[in-house]
Amino acid sequence: MDQLKAISDSLRMEMITHLVKEEYTGKQLATLLSLSPSKVHYHLKELEHYGFVEVVRTEEKNGIVQKFFRAKAYDFKVSDALLPSIQEDTMLLQEVMLNHLRSSITRLYNAPEESFLQFADQDKRPPAMACSSEIKAPRHEIKQWLKKFQALMDELGQLERTHLARIEAGEVEDTEENFYLVTVGFMTNERFFEAEDESLPEEYEHAPSEFKYLTDKVVIHRKKKGDQGND
């Protein structure tokens, strides 16, 4: 729980994101983030204390020993042991969701460029998806759908178990590729994906959604200059 509270800070998450990519001294991080060295040093000590970063090497320069920090892992997940306490504190569930999203940003930035070749030939495109949607339906129906979604996730897990067994048996080669998927869903009284055409900026337009049942949602992209009336 102390770790969860320690990491529930946007600045600390930004620092970890940088330290996942490469090592930095406190002074280097301060310059990178346009902050005072003392402020960065404080947060580094907290992150080190709670096991998120560590000193990987030291270097003496002008008689001063510099410490180089690095994240202790490429990803951080909330322990299931903490989840029951969420029933008593709604803020914790929000933090769990936020940490999923923050972790996903880190993974997204660290993924190789070939993971995003969506304009290559169809057979060369890697599996990928990006979707945000708003669904207005009764809670009990959404809960029923979530059960089906969980079944699909179990099926995805079975794909991995089968594949790992084939690798261990020497039937297939381990390519060391992984499909990373994050999902966050919650009930809210706000709707952002509905708008009239005239409410969009002049340089944007509606584009069809690839998802069959979300075609009535607003999906927009920037117009090409040649498509604009005045250009």
Biotite code that builds the C-alpha atoms (Angstrom):
import biotite.structure as struc

atoms = struc.array([
    struc.Atom([0.000, 0.000, 0.000], chain_id="A", res_id=1, res_name="MET", atom_name="CA", element="C"),
    struc.Atom([2.882, 2.366, 0.778], chain_id="A", res_id=2, res_name="ASP", atom_name="CA", element="C"),
    struc.Atom([4.358, 1.668, -2.660], chain_id="A", res_id=3, res_name="GLN", atom_name="CA", element="C"),
    struc.Atom([1.029, 2.420, -4.322], chain_id="A", res_id=4, res_name="LEU", atom_name="CA", element="C"),
    struc.Atom([0.777, 5.744, -2.508], chain_id="A", res_id=5, res_name="LYS", atom_name="CA", element="C"),
    struc.Atom([4.422, 6.578, -3.302], chain_id="A", res_id=6, res_name="ALA", atom_name="CA", element="C"),
    struc.Atom([3.931, 6.037, -7.017], chain_id="A", res_id=7, res_name="ILE", atom_name="CA", element="C"),
    struc.Atom([0.609, 7.925, -7.226], chain_id="A", res_id=8, res_name="SER", atom_name="CA", element="C"),
    struc.Atom([2.329, 11.108, -8.315], chain_id="A", res_id=9, res_name="ASP", atom_name="CA", element="C"),
    struc.Atom([2.578, 12.325, -11.917], chain_id="A", res_id=10, res_name="SER", atom_name="CA", element="C"),
    struc.Atom([6.110, 13.712, -11.465], chain_id="A", res_id=11, res_name="LEU", atom_name="CA", element="C"),
    struc.Atom([7.408, 10.460, -10.027], chain_id="A", res_id=12, res_name="ARG", atom_name="CA", element="C"),
    struc.Atom([5.809, 8.516, -12.863], chain_id="A", res_id=13, res_name="MET", atom_name="CA", element="C"),
    struc.Atom([7.483, 10.833, -15.368], chain_id="A", res_id=14, res_name="GLU", atom_name="CA", element="C"),
    struc.Atom([10.827, 10.297, -13.657], chain_id="A", res_id=15, res_name="MET", atom_name="CA", element="C"),
    struc.Atom([10.375, 6.524, -13.782], chain_id="A", res_id=16, res_name="ILE", atom_name="CA", element="C"),
    struc.Atom([9.461, 6.729, -17.462], chain_id="A", res_id=17, res_name="THR", atom_name="CA", element="C"),
    struc.Atom([12.811, 8.386, -18.178], chain_id="A", res_id=18, res_name="HIS", atom_name="CA", element="C"),
    struc.Atom([14.697, 5.966, -15.928], chain_id="A", res_id=19, res_name="LEU", atom_name="CA", element="C"),
    struc.Atom([13.160, 2.980, -17.688], chain_id="A", res_id=20, res_name="VAL", atom_name="CA", element="C"),
    struc.Atom([14.723, 4.183, -20.932], chain_id="A", res_id=21, res_name="LYS", atom_name="CA", element="C"),
    struc.Atom([18.208, 4.942, -19.594], chain_id="A", res_id=22, res_name="GLU", atom_name="CA", element="C"),
    struc.Atom([20.214, 5.875, -16.519], chain_id="A", res_id=23, res_name="GLU", atom_name="CA", element="C"),
    struc.Atom([20.427, 9.447, -15.209], chain_id="A", res_id=24, res_name="TYR", atom_name="CA", element="C"),
    struc.Atom([21.923, 11.332, -12.314], chain_id="A", res_id=25, res_name="THR", atom_name="CA", element="C"),
    struc.Atom([19.657, 13.517, -10.214], chain_id="A", res_id=26, res_name="GLY", atom_name="CA", element="C"),
    struc.Atom([21.168, 16.610, -11.820], chain_id="A", res_id=27, res_name="LYS", atom_name="CA", element="C"),
    struc.Atom([20.616, 15.266, -15.327], chain_id="A", res_id=28, res_name="GLN", atom_name="CA", element="C"),
    struc.Atom([16.986, 14.489, -14.513], chain_id="A", res_id=29, res_name="LEU", atom_name="CA", element="C"),
    struc.Atom([16.534, 17.950, -13.034], chain_id="A", res_id=30, res_name="ALA", atom_name="CA", element="C"),
    struc.Atom([17.776, 19.514, -16.279], chain_id="A", res_id=31, res_name="THR", atom_name="CA", element="C"),
    struc.Atom([15.582, 17.208, -18.345], chain_id="A", res_id=32, res_name="LEU", atom_name="CA", element="C"),
    struc.Atom([12.489, 18.075, -16.305], chain_id="A", res_id=33, res_name="LEU", atom_name="CA", element="C"),
    struc.Atom([13.347, 21.760, -15.766], chain_id="A", res_id=34, res_name="SER", atom_name="CA", element="C"),
    struc.Atom([13.231, 21.330, -11.988], chain_id="A", res_id=35, res_name="LEU", atom_name="CA", element="C"),
    struc.Atom([15.560, 22.133, -9.121], chain_id="A", res_id=36, res_name="SER", atom_name="CA", element="C"),
    struc.Atom([18.099, 19.379, -8.285], chain_id="A", res_id=37, res_name="PRO", atom_name="CA", element="C"),
    struc.Atom([16.936, 19.356, -4.653], chain_id="A", res_id=38, res_name="SER", atom_name="CA", element="C"),
    struc.Atom([13.327, 18.597, -5.640], chain_id="A", res_id=39, res_name="LYS", atom_name="CA", element="C"),
    struc.Atom([14.373, 15.810, -7.988], chain_id="A", res_id=40, res_name="VAL", atom_name="CA", element="C"),
    struc.Atom([16.754, 14.404, -5.363], chain_id="A", res_id=41, res_name="HIS", atom_name="CA", element="C"),
    struc.Atom([13.915, 14.202, -2.831], chain_id="A", res_id=42, res_name="TYR", atom_name="CA", element="C"),
    struc.Atom([11.658, 12.265, -5.203], chain_id="A", res_id=43, res_name="HIS", atom_name="CA", element="C"),
    struc.Atom([14.522, 9.993, -6.259], chain_id="A", res_id=44, res_name="LEU", atom_name="CA", element="C"),
    struc.Atom([15.197, 9.063, -2.640], chain_id="A", res_id=45, res_name="LYS", atom_name="CA", element="C"),
    struc.Atom([11.509, 8.259, -2.146], chain_id="A", res_id=46, res_name="GLU", atom_name="CA", element="C"),
    struc.Atom([11.415, 6.129, -5.293], chain_id="A", res_id=47, res_name="LEU", atom_name="CA", element="C"),
    struc.Atom([14.595, 4.367, -4.204], chain_id="A", res_id=48, res_name="GLU", atom_name="CA", element="C"),
    struc.Atom([13.223, 3.797, -0.697], chain_id="A", res_id=49, res_name="HIS", atom_name="CA", element="C"),
    struc.Atom([10.085, 2.127, -2.032], chain_id="A", res_id=50, res_name="TYR", atom_name="CA", element="C"),
    struc.Atom([11.954, -0.044, -4.532], chain_id="A", res_id=51, res_name="GLY", atom_name="CA", element="C"),
    struc.Atom([11.138, 1.609, -7.853], chain_id="A", res_id=52, res_name="PHE", atom_name="CA", element="C"),
    struc.Atom([14.635, 2.836, -8.794], chain_id="A", res_id=53, res_name="VAL", atom_name="CA", element="C"),
    struc.Atom([18.176, 1.943, -7.812], chain_id="A", res_id=54, res_name="GLU", atom_name="CA", element="C"),
    struc.Atom([21.721, 3.238, -8.168], chain_id="A", res_id=55, res_name="VAL", atom_name="CA", element="C"),
    struc.Atom([23.343, 1.240, -10.975], chain_id="A", res_id=56, res_name="VAL", atom_name="CA", element="C"),
    struc.Atom([26.761, 2.892, -10.901], chain_id="A", res_id=57, res_name="ARG", atom_name="CA", element="C"),
    struc.Atom([28.728, 5.805, -9.510], chain_id="A", res_id=58, res_name="THR", atom_name="CA", element="C"),
    struc.Atom([31.216, 8.128, -11.163], chain_id="A", res_id=59, res_name="GLU", atom_name="CA", element="C"),
    struc.Atom([33.579, 10.631, -9.587], chain_id="A", res_id=60, res_name="GLU", atom_name="CA", element="C"),
    struc.Atom([33.756, 14.041, -11.260], chain_id="A", res_id=61, res_name="LYS", atom_name="CA", element="C"),
    struc.Atom([35.664, 17.009, -9.862], chain_id="A", res_id=62, res_name="ASN", atom_name="CA", element="C"),
    struc.Atom([35.876, 15.273, -6.509], chain_id="A", res_id=63, res_name="GLY", atom_name="CA", element="C"),
    struc.Atom([32.105, 14.693, -6.362], chain_id="A", res_id=64, res_name="ILE", atom_name="CA", element="C"),
    struc.Atom([30.621, 11.194, -6.530], chain_id="A", res_id=65, res_name="VAL", atom_name="CA", element="C"),
    struc.Atom([27.710, 11.105, -8.951], chain_id="A", res_id=66, res_name="GLN", atom_name="CA", element="C"),
    struc.Atom([25.023, 8.463, -8.610], chain_id="A", res_id=67, res_name="LYS", atom_name="CA", element="C"),
    struc.Atom([23.347, 7.108, -11.737], chain_id="A", res_id=68, res_name="PHE", atom_name="CA", element="C"),
    struc.Atom([19.792, 5.861, -11.209], chain_id="A", res_id=69, res_name="PHE", atom_name="CA", element="C"),
    struc.Atom([17.771, 3.397, -13.266], chain_id="A", res_id=70, res_name="ARG", atom_name="CA", element="C"),
    struc.Atom([14.283, 1.919, -12.894], chain_id="A", res_id=71, res_name="ALA", atom_name="CA", element="C"),
    struc.Atom([14.346, -1.514, -11.274], chain_id="A", res_id=72, res_name="LYS", atom_name="CA", element="C"),
    struc.Atom([11.879, -2.917, -13.823], chain_id="A", res_id=73, res_name="ALA", atom_name="CA", element="C"),
    struc.Atom([10.428, -2.165, -17.229], chain_id="A", res_id=74, res_name="TYR", atom_name="CA", element="C"),
    struc.Atom([6.883, -2.480, -15.919], chain_id="A", res_id=75, res_name="ASP", atom_name="CA", element="C"),
    struc.Atom([5.084, -2.208, -12.577], chain_id="A", res_id=76, res_name="PHE", atom_name="CA", element="C"),
    struc.Atom([1.767, -3.892, -11.751], chain_id="A", res_id=77, res_name="LYS", atom_name="CA", element="C"),
    struc.Atom([-0.453, -3.532, -8.715], chain_id="A", res_id=78, res_name="VAL", atom_name="CA", element="C"),
    struc.Atom([-0.455, -6.648, -6.531], chain_id="A", res_id=79, res_name="SER", atom_name="CA", element="C"),
    struc.Atom([-3.752, -8.533, -6.324], chain_id="A", res_id=80, res_name="ASP", atom_name="CA", element="C"),
    struc.Atom([-3.239, -8.595, -2.553], chain_id="A", res_id=81, res_name="ALA", atom_name="CA", element="C"),
    struc.Atom([-4.015, -4.867, -2.479], chain_id="A", res_id=82, res_name="LEU", atom_name="CA", element="C"),
    struc.Atom([-7.222, -5.081, -4.457], chain_id="A", res_id=83, res_name="LEU", atom_name="CA", element="C"),
    struc.Atom([-9.661, -6.098, -1.666], chain_id="A", res_id=84, res_name="PRO", atom_name="CA", element="C"),
    struc.Atom([-8.945, -2.826, 0.123], chain_id="A", res_id=85, res_name="SER", atom_name="CA", element="C"),
    struc.Atom([-10.325, -0.968, -2.872], chain_id="A", res_id=86, res_name="ILE", atom_name="CA", element="C"),
    struc.Atom([-13.814, -1.821, -1.647], chain_id="A", res_id=87, res_name="GLN", atom_name="CA", element="C"),
    struc.Atom([-13.227, 0.583, 1.230], chain_id="A", res_id=88, res_name="GLU", atom_name="CA", element="C"),
    struc.Atom([-11.514, 3.394, -0.658], chain_id="A", res_id=89, res_name="ASP", atom_name="CA", element="C"),
    struc.Atom([-12.769, 4.459, -4.090], chain_id="A", res_id=90, res_name="THR", atom_name="CA", element="C"),
    struc.Atom([-9.678, 6.613, -4.656], chain_id="A", res_id=91, res_name="MET", atom_name="CA", element="C"),
    struc.Atom([-7.526, 3.474, -4.691], chain_id="A", res_id=92, res_name="LEU", atom_name="CA", element="C"),
    struc.Atom([-9.434, 2.015, -7.629], chain_id="A", res_id=93, res_name="LEU", atom_name="CA", element="C"),
    struc.Atom([-8.845, 5.252, -9.515], chain_id="A", res_id=94, res_name="GLN", atom_name="CA", element="C"),
    struc.Atom([-5.136, 5.025, -8.723], chain_id="A", res_id=95, res_name="GLU", atom_name="CA", element="C"),
    struc.Atom([-5.023, 1.399, -9.879], chain_id="A", res_id=96, res_name="VAL", atom_name="CA", element="C"),
    struc.Atom([-6.551, 2.434, -13.206], chain_id="A", res_id=97, res_name="MET", atom_name="CA", element="C"),
    struc.Atom([-4.210, 5.398, -13.515], chain_id="A", res_id=98, res_name="LEU", atom_name="CA", element="C"),
    struc.Atom([-1.207, 3.191, -12.852], chain_id="A", res_id=99, res_name="ASN", atom_name="CA", element="C"),
    struc.Atom([-2.343, 0.834, -15.604], chain_id="A", res_id=100, res_name="HIS", atom_name="CA", element="C"),
    struc.Atom([-2.472, 3.789, -17.977], chain_id="A", res_id=101, res_name="LEU", atom_name="CA", element="C"),
    struc.Atom([0.844, 5.264, -16.820], chain_id="A", res_id=102, res_name="ARG", atom_name="CA", element="C"),
    struc.Atom([2.532, 1.911, -17.186], chain_id="A", res_id=103, res_name="SER", atom_name="CA", element="C"),
    struc.Atom([1.027, 1.585, -20.658], chain_id="A", res_id=104, res_name="SER", atom_name="CA", element="C"),
    struc.Atom([2.501, 4.932, -21.705], chain_id="A", res_id=105, res_name="ILE", atom_name="CA", element="C"),
    struc.Atom([5.929, 3.703, -20.632], chain_id="A", res_id=106, res_name="THR", atom_name="CA", element="C"),
    struc.Atom([5.492, 0.447, -22.528], chain_id="A", res_id=107, res_name="ARG", atom_name="CA", element="C"),
    struc.Atom([4.225, 2.312, -25.586], chain_id="A", res_id=108, res_name="LEU", atom_name="CA", element="C"),
    struc.Atom([7.252, 4.616, -25.731], chain_id="A", res_id=109, res_name="TYR", atom_name="CA", element="C"),
    struc.Atom([9.665, 1.714, -25.235], chain_id="A", res_id=110, res_name="ASN", atom_name="CA", element="C"),
    struc.Atom([8.147, -0.579, -27.849], chain_id="A", res_id=111, res_name="ALA", atom_name="CA", element="C"),
    struc.Atom([10.163, -0.974, -31.086], chain_id="A", res_id=112, res_name="PRO", atom_name="CA", element="C"),
    struc.Atom([9.126, 1.065, -34.125], chain_id="A", res_id=113, res_name="GLU", atom_name="CA", element="C"),
    struc.Atom([8.166, -2.068, -36.057], chain_id="A", res_id=114, res_name="GLU", atom_name="CA", element="C"),
    struc.Atom([5.297, -2.558, -33.583], chain_id="A", res_id=115, res_name="SER", atom_name="CA", element="C"),
    struc.Atom([3.435, 0.309, -35.253], chain_id="A", res_id=116, res_name="PHE", atom_name="CA", element="C"),
    struc.Atom([3.739, -0.443, -38.976], chain_id="A", res_id=117, res_name="LEU", atom_name="CA", element="C"),
    struc.Atom([0.036, 0.059, -39.593], chain_id="A", res_id=118, res_name="GLN", atom_name="CA", element="C"),
    struc.Atom([0.536, 1.426, -43.107], chain_id="A", res_id=119, res_name="PHE", atom_name="CA", element="C"),
    struc.Atom([2.569, -1.532, -44.334], chain_id="A", res_id=120, res_name="ALA", atom_name="CA", element="C"),
    struc.Atom([1.093, -4.368, -46.381], chain_id="A", res_id=121, res_name="ASP", atom_name="CA", element="C"),
    struc.Atom([-1.706, -6.126, -44.529], chain_id="A", res_id=122, res_name="GLN", atom_name="CA", element="C"),
    struc.Atom([0.266, -9.346, -44.021], chain_id="A", res_id=123, res_name="ASP", atom_name="CA", element="C"),
    struc.Atom([3.218, -7.409, -42.559], chain_id="A", res_id=124, res_name="LYS", atom_name="CA", element="C"),
    struc.Atom([1.239, -5.365, -40.039], chain_id="A", res_id=125, res_name="ARG", atom_name="CA", element="C"),
    struc.Atom([1.777, -6.415, -36.411], chain_id="A", res_id=126, res_name="PRO", atom_name="CA", element="C"),
    struc.Atom([-1.295, -7.084, -34.227], chain_id="A", res_id=127, res_name="PRO", atom_name="CA", element="C"),
    struc.Atom([-2.380, -3.757, -32.743], chain_id="A", res_id=128, res_name="ALA", atom_name="CA", element="C"),
    struc.Atom([-5.517, -1.933, -31.704], chain_id="A", res_id=129, res_name="MET", atom_name="CA", element="C"),
    struc.Atom([-6.504, 1.454, -30.315], chain_id="A", res_id=130, res_name="ALA", atom_name="CA", element="C"),
    struc.Atom([-10.067, 2.181, -29.319], chain_id="A", res_id=131, res_name="CYS", atom_name="CA", element="C"),
    struc.Atom([-11.918, 4.518, -26.978], chain_id="A", res_id=132, res_name="SER", atom_name="CA", element="C"),
    struc.Atom([-15.694, 4.355, -26.810], chain_id="A", res_id=133, res_name="SER", atom_name="CA", element="C"),
    struc.Atom([-18.741, 5.340, -24.789], chain_id="A", res_id=134, res_name="GLU", atom_name="CA", element="C"),
    struc.Atom([-21.629, 2.918, -24.440], chain_id="A", res_id=135, res_name="ILE", atom_name="CA", element="C"),
    struc.Atom([-25.016, 3.928, -23.033], chain_id="A", res_id=136, res_name="LYS", atom_name="CA", element="C"),
    struc.Atom([-26.689, 0.748, -21.781], chain_id="A", res_id=137, res_name="ALA", atom_name="CA", element="C"),
    struc.Atom([-28.151, -0.635, -18.521], chain_id="A", res_id=138, res_name="PRO", atom_name="CA", element="C"),
    struc.Atom([-25.590, -1.654, -15.910], chain_id="A", res_id=139, res_name="ARG", atom_name="CA", element="C"),
    struc.Atom([-26.784, -5.269, -15.764], chain_id="A", res_id=140, res_name="HIS", atom_name="CA", element="C"),
    struc.Atom([-26.311, -5.648, -19.524], chain_id="A", res_id=141, res_name="GLU", atom_name="CA", element="C"),
    struc.Atom([-22.831, -4.149, -19.356], chain_id="A", res_id=142, res_name="ILE", atom_name="CA", element="C"),
    struc.Atom([-21.987, -6.573, -16.536], chain_id="A", res_id=143, res_name="LYS", atom_name="CA", element="C"),
    struc.Atom([-23.165, -9.465, -18.719], chain_id="A", res_id=144, res_name="GLN", atom_name="CA", element="C"),
    struc.Atom([-20.955, -8.207, -21.538], chain_id="A", res_id=145, res_name="TRP", atom_name="CA", element="C"),
    struc.Atom([-17.991, -7.921, -19.161], chain_id="A", res_id=146, res_name="LEU", atom_name="CA", element="C"),
    struc.Atom([-18.376, -11.623, -18.338], chain_id="A", res_id=147, res_name="LYS", atom_name="CA", element="C"),
    struc.Atom([-18.062, -12.407, -22.064], chain_id="A", res_id=148, res_name="LYS", atom_name="CA", element="C"),
    struc.Atom([-15.062, -10.080, -22.306], chain_id="A", res_id=149, res_name="PHE", atom_name="CA", element="C"),
    struc.Atom([-13.407, -11.861, -19.374], chain_id="A", res_id=150, res_name="GLN", atom_name="CA", element="C"),
    struc.Atom([-13.969, -15.160, -21.170], chain_id="A", res_id=151, res_name="ALA", atom_name="CA", element="C"),
    struc.Atom([-12.167, -13.741, -24.205], chain_id="A", res_id=152, res_name="LEU", atom_name="CA", element="C"),
    struc.Atom([-9.288, -12.643, -21.965], chain_id="A", res_id=153, res_name="MET", atom_name="CA", element="C"),
    struc.Atom([-9.122, -16.178, -20.544], chain_id="A", res_id=154, res_name="ASP", atom_name="CA", element="C"),
    struc.Atom([-8.992, -17.455, -24.125], chain_id="A", res_id=155, res_name="GLU", atom_name="CA", element="C"),
    struc.Atom([-6.115, -15.068, -24.842], chain_id="A", res_id=156, res_name="LEU", atom_name="CA", element="C"),
    struc.Atom([-4.297, -16.426, -21.793], chain_id="A", res_id=157, res_name="GLY", atom_name="CA", element="C"),
    struc.Atom([-4.823, -19.966, -23.062], chain_id="A", res_id=158, res_name="GLN", atom_name="CA", element="C"),
    struc.Atom([-3.168, -18.968, -26.352], chain_id="A", res_id=159, res_name="LEU", atom_name="CA", element="C"),
    struc.Atom([-0.070, -18.062, -24.359], chain_id="A", res_id=160, res_name="GLU", atom_name="CA", element="C"),
    struc.Atom([-0.078, -21.274, -22.328], chain_id="A", res_id=161, res_name="ARG", atom_name="CA", element="C"),
    struc.Atom([-0.375, -23.355, -25.493], chain_id="A", res_id=162, res_name="THR", atom_name="CA", element="C"),
    struc.Atom([2.370, -21.402, -27.248], chain_id="A", res_id=163, res_name="HIS", atom_name="CA", element="C"),
    struc.Atom([4.768, -21.639, -24.273], chain_id="A", res_id=164, res_name="LEU", atom_name="CA", element="C"),
    struc.Atom([4.216, -25.405, -24.163], chain_id="A", res_id=165, res_name="ALA", atom_name="CA", element="C"),
    struc.Atom([5.095, -25.667, -27.861], chain_id="A", res_id=166, res_name="ARG", atom_name="CA", element="C"),
    struc.Atom([8.248, -23.591, -27.314], chain_id="A", res_id=167, res_name="ILE", atom_name="CA", element="C"),
    struc.Atom([9.311, -25.796, -24.409], chain_id="A", res_id=168, res_name="GLU", atom_name="CA", element="C"),
    struc.Atom([8.707, -28.895, -26.543], chain_id="A", res_id=169, res_name="ALA", atom_name="CA", element="C"),
    struc.Atom([10.897, -27.458, -29.304], chain_id="A", res_id=170, res_name="GLY", atom_name="CA", element="C"),
    struc.Atom([8.035, -27.356, -31.806], chain_id="A", res_id=171, res_name="GLU", atom_name="CA", element="C"),
    struc.Atom([8.313, -23.624, -32.497], chain_id="A", res_id=172, res_name="VAL", atom_name="CA", element="C"),
    struc.Atom([10.959, -20.943, -32.031], chain_id="A", res_id=173, res_name="GLU", atom_name="CA", element="C"),
    struc.Atom([10.632, -18.343, -29.282], chain_id="A", res_id=174, res_name="ASP", atom_name="CA", element="C"),
    struc.Atom([10.529, -14.977, -31.065], chain_id="A", res_id=175, res_name="THR", atom_name="CA", element="C"),
    struc.Atom([10.339, -13.157, -27.706], chain_id="A", res_id=176, res_name="GLU", atom_name="CA", element="C"),
    struc.Atom([7.384, -11.122, -28.976], chain_id="A", res_id=177, res_name="GLU", atom_name="CA", element="C"),
    struc.Atom([4.560, -10.240, -26.594], chain_id="A", res_id=178, res_name="ASN", atom_name="CA", element="C"),
    struc.Atom([1.146, -8.686, -27.209], chain_id="A", res_id=179, res_name="PHE", atom_name="CA", element="C"),
    struc.Atom([0.602, -5.988, -24.575], chain_id="A", res_id=180, res_name="TYR", atom_name="CA", element="C"),
    struc.Atom([-3.026, -5.106, -23.884], chain_id="A", res_id=181, res_name="LEU", atom_name="CA", element="C"),
    struc.Atom([-4.458, -2.721, -21.291], chain_id="A", res_id=182, res_name="VAL", atom_name="CA", element="C"),
    struc.Atom([-8.156, -2.190, -20.632], chain_id="A", res_id=183, res_name="THR", atom_name="CA", element="C"),
    struc.Atom([-9.818, 0.352, -18.356], chain_id="A", res_id=184, res_name="VAL", atom_name="CA", element="C"),
    struc.Atom([-13.564, 0.809, -18.145], chain_id="A", res_id=185, res_name="GLY", atom_name="CA", element="C"),
    struc.Atom([-15.849, 2.597, -15.702], chain_id="A", res_id=186, res_name="PHE", atom_name="CA", element="C"),
    struc.Atom([-19.255, 4.247, -15.415], chain_id="A", res_id=187, res_name="MET", atom_name="CA", element="C"),
    struc.Atom([-19.381, 8.019, -15.845], chain_id="A", res_id=188, res_name="THR", atom_name="CA", element="C"),
    struc.Atom([-22.023, 10.673, -16.491], chain_id="A", res_id=189, res_name="ASN", atom_name="CA", element="C"),
    struc.Atom([-19.940, 12.520, -19.118], chain_id="A", res_id=190, res_name="GLU", atom_name="CA", element="C"),
    struc.Atom([-19.964, 11.919, -22.840], chain_id="A", res_id=191, res_name="ARG", atom_name="CA", element="C"),
    struc.Atom([-17.162, 13.231, -25.030], chain_id="A", res_id=192, res_name="PHE", atom_name="CA", element="C"),
    struc.Atom([-17.569, 11.219, -28.215], chain_id="A", res_id=193, res_name="PHE", atom_name="CA", element="C"),
    struc.Atom([-20.824, 12.741, -29.423], chain_id="A", res_id=194, res_name="GLU", atom_name="CA", element="C"),
    struc.Atom([-20.793, 15.993, -31.353], chain_id="A", res_id=195, res_name="ALA", atom_name="CA", element="C"),
    struc.Atom([-22.443, 17.690, -34.294], chain_id="A", res_id=196, res_name="GLU", atom_name="CA", element="C"),
    struc.Atom([-20.335, 18.216, -37.392], chain_id="A", res_id=197, res_name="ASP", atom_name="CA", element="C"),
    struc.Atom([-20.345, 21.984, -36.962], chain_id="A", res_id=198, res_name="GLU", atom_name="CA", element="C"),
    struc.Atom([-18.811, 21.611, -33.498], chain_id="A", res_id=199, res_name="SER", atom_name="CA", element="C"),
    struc.Atom([-15.607, 20.176, -34.956], chain_id="A", res_id=200, res_name="LEU", atom_name="CA", element="C"),
    struc.Atom([-12.665, 22.425, -35.817], chain_id="A", res_id=201, res_name="PRO", atom_name="CA", element="C"),
    struc.Atom([-12.580, 23.474, -39.478], chain_id="A", res_id=202, res_name="GLU", atom_name="CA", element="C"),
    struc.Atom([-9.559, 21.328, -40.283], chain_id="A", res_id=203, res_name="GLU", atom_name="CA", element="C"),
    struc.Atom([-11.126, 18.121, -38.915], chain_id="A", res_id=204, res_name="TYR", atom_name="CA", element="C"),
    struc.Atom([-13.749, 15.761, -40.270], chain_id="A", res_id=205, res_name="GLU", atom_name="CA", element="C"),
    struc.Atom([-15.570, 12.564, -39.334], chain_id="A", res_id=206, res_name="HIS", atom_name="CA", element="C"),
    struc.Atom([-13.918, 9.299, -40.284], chain_id="A", res_id=207, res_name="ALA", atom_name="CA", element="C"),
    struc.Atom([-15.548, 5.849, -40.218], chain_id="A", res_id=208, res_name="PRO", atom_name="CA", element="C"),
    struc.Atom([-14.753, 3.587, -37.274], chain_id="A", res_id=209, res_name="SER", atom_name="CA", element="C"),
    struc.Atom([-13.288, 0.141, -37.901], chain_id="A", res_id=210, res_name="GLU", atom_name="CA", element="C"),
    struc.Atom([-15.601, -1.242, -35.216], chain_id="A", res_id=211, res_name="PHE", atom_name="CA", element="C"),
    struc.Atom([-18.992, -2.228, -36.649], chain_id="A", res_id=212, res_name="LYS", atom_name="CA", element="C"),
    struc.Atom([-21.115, -1.134, -33.705], chain_id="A", res_id=213, res_name="TYR", atom_name="CA", element="C"),
    struc.Atom([-19.282, 2.113, -33.025], chain_id="A", res_id=214, res_name="LEU", atom_name="CA", element="C"),
    struc.Atom([-19.895, 3.746, -36.400], chain_id="A", res_id=215, res_name="THR", atom_name="CA", element="C"),
    struc.Atom([-22.237, 6.323, -34.869], chain_id="A", res_id=216, res_name="ASP", atom_name="CA", element="C"),
    struc.Atom([-19.500, 7.564, -32.546], chain_id="A", res_id=217, res_name="LYS", atom_name="CA", element="C"),
    struc.Atom([-17.412, 10.566, -33.448], chain_id="A", res_id=218, res_name="VAL", atom_name="CA", element="C"),
    struc.Atom([-14.084, 9.524, -34.909], chain_id="A", res_id=219, res_name="VAL", atom_name="CA", element="C"),
    struc.Atom([-12.211, 12.476, -36.362], chain_id="A", res_id=220, res_name="ILE", atom_name="CA", element="C"),
    struc.Atom([-8.981, 13.085, -38.191], chain_id="A", res_id=221, res_name="HIS", atom_name="CA", element="C"),
    struc.Atom([-7.268, 16.102, -39.695], chain_id="A", res_id=222, res_name="ARG", atom_name="CA", element="C"),
    struc.Atom([-8.268, 16.931, -43.256], chain_id="A", res_id=223, res_name="LYS", atom_name="CA", element="C"),
    struc.Atom([-5.661, 16.993, -45.949], chain_id="A", res_id=224, res_name="LYS", atom_name="CA", element="C"),
    struc.Atom([-5.049, 20.488, -47.252], chain_id="A", res_id=225, res_name="LYS", atom_name="CA", element="C"),
    struc.Atom([-6.418, 19.609, -50.649], chain_id="A", res_id=226, res_name="GLY", atom_name="CA", element="C"),
    struc.Atom([-9.735, 18.584, -49.062], chain_id="A", res_id=227, res_name="ASP", atom_name="CA", element="C"),
    struc.Atom([-10.363, 21.950, -47.423], chain_id="A", res_id=228, res_name="GLN", atom_name="CA", element="C"),
    struc.Atom([-12.707, 24.290, -49.228], chain_id="A", res_id=229, res_name="GLY", atom_name="CA", element="C"),
    struc.Atom([-10.399, 27.301, -49.154], chain_id="A", res_id=230, res_name="ASN", atom_name="CA", element="C"),
    struc.Atom([-7.174, 25.447, -50.110], chain_id="A", res_id=231, res_name="ASP", atom_name="CA", element="C"),
])
